[in-house]
């Protein structure tokens, strides 16, 4: 990577970490003006910056407000770069259906996971909050999802996650989708009990889990 390109990509990443939307736009404009690959700029600049922000969140140096402002800067840069992406540069994206299970309207955690997944190259369909189990199954079938990601912060709604798995089993679809769960009251033990494929303790962990579950070796298993 040339020095100029490396400098611009680093500036993009820094703009995200620094929560600086204006700098993200200015640097993205410079990338376009220099004729650099827009997809590579997103991957090695904006996404790299969001990954660093996620690490700071893990280390409790950043908290939810900071992470959301980082994502605003990332999306500002992406709005500039997206129209310039060459279609042949984009690999087929892995698809995720995400939402908060029926009975729960807490969605900050779900929104963070969505942001982190998108910046990591996943195509995310966000169903929102208070979503019935059957809607997750239907949406996964509609978009041919790789992963169904379920969230809740309430113990009273946890059984809805198990109901998603039960409906997949009843329809003979369980082997077509990976199911991951997360949220305050959720544990690996609970994930195991309902037959989910994995549990993530936070947004960064959810990305690592999603990558692992959609890796060629695991997908072929």
Buried (B, 14 or more C-beta within 10 A) or exposed (E): EEEEBEEBBBBBBBBBBBBBBEBBBBBBEBBBEEEBBBBBBBBBBBBBBBBBBBEBBBEEEBEEEBBBBBBBBBBBBBEBBEEBBEEEEEEEEBBBBBBBBBBBEBBEBBBBBBBBBBBBBBBBBBBEBBBBBEBBBBBBBEEEBBBBBBBBBBEEBBBBBBBBBBBBEEEEEBEBBBBBBBBEEBEEEBBEEBBBBBBBBBBBBBBBBBBEBBEEEEEEE
